[in-house]
Amino acid sequence: MNPSDPPASLRQILLFFIPMGLSVVLINLSHVIINGTLARSDHPETVLAGYALAMSLLAVSERPGVLLRQTCSALVRDRLSFRAVRVVSLFVCGVSLVFGALIAYTPVGHWVFGGAYGAHSAVEREAIGAWFALMFLTLFSCLRCLFQGVIIYKMRTRWLTVGMLFRLSGMFLLSRYFLHVGVTSAFQGAVIFVFGMMIECLLSWLECRKLVGAMPEKKPENEIVRPKQVLPFYNPLLYSSLIVVWVLPILNALLGTTERAALAIASLAVAGSLMNLMLGFFTYFHQIALHFGRTSPGQVRRFTLMLGFVPTALLALMSFTSAGSWMFSHLLGVRGELLQASLHAMKGYLPFVLVFPWLDTLNGFVMSHGETKLMFGSQTANAVMTTLAIILLAITLPMWSGVLGSLAQSAGVIAELALLAWLYRRNHKLQQRSGLTSQMEVGS
């Protein structure tokens, strides 16, 4: 929204937010479809392990494309600015395809999966096989995020839920076909994922094309006309995300030095999956602040205050009642020692989910003012603090298993919020002082 637009009501914000939250929940269901299909193969451990390795690399390669969603919603205001962001998007797509081809068709794939990940030959083959399909997913994901940026800016967020419903339907039908003919490899799981992403990308393109067509060619107040003007906003997001994506591999590597390393790594992964399920619906607070922060900052704060504590309440319910044990044992099939270690690890995420909504909201305010350089500093602080915390905890409390990782991540996100709040406040105080100085000079 533009600063000249009227203030938004809480009802408007809720109608904007709920479809985005539902789309995240549906994304989690899409992964359930794929894992459930691959689990019915003749060698599920090998197939699932290969698919998981390929997906962990996808998290790195897809990240630059995902950032285009925020970039597009923040900068696109007319057809000229859309074309500028689109050029940057196509460049990102090209780089991701080159990276994917190196993994799929050269020895780099063996060095990554067999060397860096240490996978044995059968799992490595499955991972590379899955990557033959997943390398194209980064292309469709990048384009989808470009189109969704316009959809979110125009407040047509229900299309995100509609797109996810069609995506899930297509993935479910294809999974039924693979189950009928026989599941033999991780490649089939990757094909299901790519097929669903293509459906979502197509629907997003159809809606985006209509919305862009209704925009003016050039808005006088909009300064974005060339691709290079997009980069000061996009590049800090990219650099900071490339730092953050390596935090989890570092955590797992250091957990591998503790007592009962396999239990520590597995319990952190299980606890993290349930934590993400609790937090998933509430991961779009930044879009609320990005769109309404300049016209209705008070309403944005009230909205965050209204819903920001819900993830903490949900995770506390899972951590301190029998609901958590039931979810782990029945939903994820976790039993015995792993169940107890996972419950312990989940408690370490309580500070994380308490802080995250406020951090996400502040990130939205930062993006609404185009100050994404601040996020590079704050996310670097997150990575540094998480690494220092896991080193200290692994040395002093090696018997505490996966909770070491969740506590370290909580420490990192607290450090990120503290630094970002300080930087944001300092920036705006400096801007106010410079504005007052300019007015005094004019008055004199």
Secondary structure by P-SEA (a helix, b strand, c coil): cccccccccaaaaaaacaaaaaaaaaaaaaaaaaaaaaaacccaaaaaaaaaaaaaaaaaaaccccaaaaaaaaccccaaaaaaaaaaaaaaaaaaaaaaaaacccccccccccccccccaaaaaaaaaaaacccaaaaaaaaaaaaaaaaaaaccaaaaaaaaaaaaaaaaaaaaaaaaaccccaaaaaaaaaaaaaaaaaaaaaaaaaaaaaccccccccccccccccccccaaaaaaaaaaaaaaaaaaaaaaaccaaaaaaaaaaaaaaaaaaaaccccaaaaaaaacccccaaaaaaaaaaccaaaaaaaaaacccaaaaaaaacccccccaaaaaaaaaaaaaaaaaaaaaaaaaaaaaaaaaccaaaaaaaaaaaaaaaaaaaaaaaaccccccaaaaaaaaaaaaaaaaaaaaaaaaaaaaaaaaaaaaaaaaaac
